[in-house]
Amino acid sequence: MSQIARSARQLGNLIQRTRKQRGLTQTELAHLAGMRQEMVSKIETGYEGTKLSSVFALFAALDLELLVDTRSGRATQNIEDIF
């Protein structure tokens, strides 16, 4: 099932929902992803300083992948218009 995340908070929510659906604790997920539980907590709460490598490690541990697609709705010319 595809899910949309347009912010760090939404991405964190997506990771948290998937973790809970898989019956994992933050500590268990952190172990699978090779990071500390505190980092999983930060990412799940939308910490904007997260490295992409950390997100990809969580995706791998949760068997998720990232798909980039054109935004639905009106097309924008400037990145500033998105936010």
C-alpha positions as CSV (number, residue, x, y, z in Angstrom):
1,M,0.0,0.0,0.0
2,S,1.4,3.4,-1.0
3,Q,1.5,6.2,1.6
4,I,2.3,9.8,1.1
5,A,4.7,11.7,3.3
6,R,5.4,15.4,2.6
7,S,7.1,16.3,5.8
8,A,9.5,14.9,8.4
9,R,6.6,14.5,10.8
10,Q,4.5,12.5,8.2
11,L,7.5,10.3,7.4
12,G,8.0,9.6,11.1
13,N,4.3,8.7,11.5
14,L,4.6,6.3,8.5
15,I,7.6,4.6,10.1
16,Q,5.9,4.4,13.5
17,R,2.7,2.9,12.0
18,T,4.7,0.3,10.1
19,R,6.8,-0.6,13.1
20,K,3.7,-1.1,15.2
21,Q,2.0,-3.1,12.5
22,R,5.0,-5.4,12.5
23,G,4.9,-5.7,16.3
24,L,8.3,-4.2,16.9
25,T,9.4,-1.9,19.7
26,Q,11.6,1.1,19.0
27,T,14.5,-0.8,20.6
28,E,13.9,-3.9,18.4
29,L,13.7,-1.7,15.2
30,A,16.8,0.2,16.2
31,H,18.7,-3.0,16.6
32,L,17.6,-4.2,13.2
33,A,18.6,-0.9,11.6
34,G,21.9,-0.6,13.4
35,M,21.1,2.6,15.4
36,R,20.1,3.6,18.9
37,Q,16.5,3.6,20.1
38,E,16.8,7.4,20.8
39,M,17.3,8.0,17.1
40,V,14.2,5.9,16.1
41,S,12.3,8.0,18.6
42,K,13.6,11.3,17.1
43,I,12.8,10.1,13.6
44,E,9.3,9.0,14.5
45,T,8.5,12.4,16.1
46,G,9.7,14.3,12.9
47,Y,13.2,15.3,13.8
48,E,14.3,17.4,10.8
49,G,18.0,16.8,11.2
50,T,17.7,13.1,10.3
51,K,20.3,11.8,7.9
52,L,18.9,10.0,4.8
53,S,21.1,7.1,5.6
54,S,19.2,6.6,8.9
55,V,15.9,6.7,7.1
56,F,17.1,4.2,4.5
57,A,18.3,1.9,7.3
58,L,14.9,2.0,8.9
59,F,13.2,1.4,5.5
60,A,15.5,-1.7,5.0
61,A,14.7,-3.0,8.5
62,L,11.0,-2.5,7.9
63,D,11.1,-3.9,4.3
64,L,10.0,-0.6,2.9
65,E,11.1,1.3,-0.2
66,L,11.0,4.9,-1.2
67,L,9.2,5.9,-4.4
68,V,9.4,9.5,-5.6
69,D,6.5,10.7,-7.8
70,T,5.1,13.9,-9.1
71,R,2.9,15.7,-6.5
72,S,-0.8,15.4,-7.0
73,G,-2.8,18.5,-7.4
74,R,-1.7,21.7,-9.2
75,A,1.8,21.9,-10.6
76,T,4.1,24.5,-9.0
77,Q,7.0,26.3,-10.6
78,N,8.9,27.2,-7.4
79,I,9.9,24.9,-4.5
80,E,8.8,27.6,-2.1
81,D,5.2,27.2,-3.3
82,I,5.2,23.6,-2.0
83,F,5.7,24.6,1.6
